[in-house]
Amino acid sequence: LKVRVVRSSPPSSQFKATFQESYQVYKRYQMVIHKDPPDKPTISQVRLVPVSFEDPQFKSSFNQSATLFAKYQMSVHKDTPSDCGENEFTRFLCDSPLEAEHPPNGPECGYGSFHQQYWLDGKIIAVGVIDILPYCVSSVYLYYDPDFSFLSLGVYSALR
């Protein structure tokens, strides 16, 4: 048995080199011990999209995200359709006082507000609204498709 300590933040070359193998061990563990379904979202199914109407990924997924937000709000929080329309979605989860920054010593994605989109079979099933700041990541809100509540996406997002 050989045990290695590898730096995960900032990611060392050893961490990067062994990431996929470590992830596969984690996934097998989750399926066997915690009975996670094999189709639980994976790293390749999560997209970090800057909250910006200038960003092509954000613009192309906006309607799907807004529709999912309304479905979640009405199902989980019992909001009325007028409480969770596109304007309310934009005001609540897209308008941010943070300005995007890309300092040379910062993360590749930069700092600012992001939508962490969880995709399954070509459709968004959850969105974590997060702010990436110099010394922390702040989880602002999470909404998900109630049809996939069995995946415990809130827990998965918090751990991720």
C-alpha positions in Angstrom: 0.0 0.0 0.0 1.4 3.4 -1.0 -0.2 6.6 0.2 0.4 10.0 -1.4 -0.6 13.4 -0.3 -1.2 15.6 -3.4 -2.0 19.2 -3.4 -5.5 19.8 -4.6 -5.6 23.6 -4.4 -3.9 25.0 -6.3 -3.9 21.7 -8.2 -0.5 20.1 -8.4 0.7 18.2 -11.4 0.2 14.9 -9.5 -3.4 15.9 -8.7 -4.1 16.7 -12.3 -2.5 13.5 -13.5 -4.5 11.3 -11.2 -7.8 13.2 -11.2 -9.8 11.0 -13.5 -8.6 7.8 -11.7 -9.5 9.3 -8.3 -12.9 10.4 -9.6 -13.7 6.9 -10.9 -12.9 5.5 -7.4 -15.1 8.1 -5.9 -17.9 7.3 -8.3 -17.7 3.5 -7.6 -17.7 4.3 -3.9 -20.8 6.5 -4.1 -22.7 3.8 -6.2 -21.8 0.9 -3.9 -21.8 2.5 -0.5 -24.4 5.2 -1.0 -26.4 3.6 -3.7 -26.1 6.6 -6.1 -27.6 5.9 -9.5 -25.0 5.5 -12.3 -26.5 8.4 -14.1 -25.9 10.9 -11.3 -24.3 14.0 -12.9 -20.6 13.6 -13.6 -17.8 16.2 -13.9 -18.2 16.2 -17.7 -21.9 17.1 -17.3 -21.3 20.2 -15.3 -20.6 23.5 -17.0 -19.5 26.7 -15.4 -21.0 29.6 -17.4 -20.3 33.3 -16.6 -23.5 35.2 -15.9 -23.3 37.5 -18.9 -25.6 38.1 -21.7 -22.4 38.6 -23.8 -21.4 35.0 -23.2 -22.7 32.6 -25.9 -23.2 29.6 -23.6 -25.1 31.8 -21.1 -27.3 33.2 -23.9 -28.0 29.8 -25.5 -29.0 28.2 -22.2 -30.9 31.2 -20.8 -34.4 30.1 -21.8 -33.9 26.5 -20.6 -32.5 27.9 -17.2 -35.4 30.3 -16.8 -37.9 27.6 -17.5 -36.3 25.3 -15.0 -36.2 28.0 -12.4 -40.0 28.6 -12.8 -40.7 24.8 -12.6 -38.6 24.6 -9.4 -40.1 27.7 -7.8 -43.6 26.6 -8.5 -43.1 23.0 -7.4 -40.8 23.4 -4.4 -41.7 26.9 -3.1 -45.3 27.0 -4.4 -44.7 30.3 -6.2 -47.2 31.5 -8.7 -46.2 31.8 -12.4 -46.1 35.6 -12.1 -43.6 35.3 -9.2 -41.1 33.4 -11.2 -41.2 34.8 -14.8 -38.2 35.6 -16.9 -37.9 39.2 -15.4 -37.9 37.8 -11.9 -35.4 35.2 -12.8 -33.1 37.8 -14.4 -33.4 40.2 -11.4 -32.9 37.4 -8.8 -30.2 35.2 -10.3 -28.7 37.0 -13.3 -28.2 40.6 -12.3 -25.1 40.7 -10.1 -23.2 43.6 -8.6 -19.9 41.7 -9.2 -17.8 42.6 -12.2 -16.0 39.9 -14.0 -12.2 40.0 -13.5 -9.5 37.9 -15.0 -6.3 38.6 -13.1 -3.2 36.7 -14.3 -2.8 35.0 -10.9 -6.5 34.1 -10.6 -8.4 31.0 -11.6 -8.8 30.2 -15.3 -12.5 31.1 -15.3 -11.7 34.4 -13.5 -13.7 36.0 -10.7 -17.4 36.9 -10.8 -20.9 35.4 -10.9 -21.5 32.1 -12.6 -24.2 29.6 -13.3 -22.9 26.1 -12.6 -25.1 24.0 -14.9 -25.8 20.3 -14.4 -26.6 18.6 -17.7 -28.1 15.2 -18.3 -29.0 13.8 -21.7 -28.7 17.2 -23.3 -30.9 19.1 -20.8 -30.2 21.2 -17.8 -31.4 19.5 -14.6 -29.9 21.9 -12.0 -28.2 25.2 -11.8 -26.0 26.4 -8.9 -25.7 30.1 -8.9 -22.2 30.9 -7.4 -19.8 33.8 -7.0 -16.1 33.0 -7.4 -14.1 35.4 -5.3 -10.4 35.6 -4.6 -10.6 33.7 -1.3 -13.8 31.8 -1.5 -16.7 30.4 -3.6 -20.1 31.6 -2.4 -23.2 29.5 -3.2 -25.9 32.0 -3.9 -28.8 29.7 -4.9 -29.5 26.3 -6.3 -32.5 25.2 -8.3 -33.2 21.8 -9.9 -35.8 19.9 -11.8 -38.1 18.3 -9.2 -38.3 15.2 -11.4 -34.7 14.6 -10.5 -35.0 15.2 -6.7 -33.9 11.5 -6.1 -30.4 12.5 -7.3 -30.0 14.8 -4.2 -28.5 17.5 -6.4 -28.4 20.1 -3.6 -26.2 17.8 -1.6 -24.1 16.9 -4.6 -23.7 20.6 -5.5 -22.7 21.6 -2.0 -20.1 18.8 -1.8 -18.8 19.7 -5.3 
